[in-house]
């Protein structure tokens, strides 16, 4: 039963079209997507070696969030 469910899920995933990275307007995150990512990051645990990358990523997300508010 579990294998059948996973096969259905995987079949649905392969049929979806992935967004193209070339179009910058389509690749920008919406306000709700940014809020989701920031909230998810707030709940996660990170290793010390990941802190710098995490900091720069969150900083970029916050800047984009502020730009979207305008």
C-alpha positions in Angstrom: 0.0 0.0 0.0 2.8 2.5 0.9 4.6 1.7 -2.3 1.5 2.4 -4.3 1.0 5.8 -2.6 4.7 6.7 -3.1 4.4 5.7 -6.8 1.4 8.0 -7.2 3.3 10.9 -5.5 6.4 10.4 -7.6 4.3 10.2 -10.8 2.7 13.5 -9.9 6.0 15.2 -9.2 7.6 14.1 -12.5 4.6 15.5 -14.5 5.0 19.0 -13.0 6.9 21.6 -15.0 9.8 23.1 -13.1 10.2 26.9 -13.2 12.9 28.3 -15.5 15.6 30.2 -13.7 16.2 32.5 -16.7 13.2 34.7 -16.0 14.0 36.8 -12.9 10.5 38.0 -12.3 9.1 34.4 -12.2 12.0 33.3 -10.0 11.4 36.0 -7.3 9.7 34.8 -4.2 6.3 36.2 -3.1 5.8 37.8 0.3 4.1 34.7 1.6 6.9 32.4 0.3 9.5 34.6 2.0 7.5 34.5 5.2 7.3 30.7 5.0 11.0 30.3 4.4 11.9 32.7 7.2 9.5 31.0 9.6 10.9 27.5 8.7 14.5 28.7 9.2 13.6 30.1 12.6 12.5 26.6 13.7 15.6 24.7 12.4 18.9 23.8 14.0 22.1 24.6 12.2 25.7 23.6 12.6 28.3 26.3 13.3 29.8 25.8 9.9 26.5 26.8 8.3 26.0 30.0 10.3 27.7 32.4 7.8 25.8 31.0 4.8 22.6 31.1 6.8 23.2 34.7 7.8 23.8 35.9 4.3 20.8 34.0 2.9 18.4 35.3 5.6 19.8 38.9 5.0 19.0 38.6 1.3 15.5 37.2 2.1 14.8 40.1 4.5 15.9 42.7 2.0 13.7 41.2 -0.7 10.8 41.1 1.8 11.3 44.8 2.5 11.4 45.6 -1.2 8.2 43.7 -1.8 6.4 45.6 1.0 6.9 48.9 -0.9 
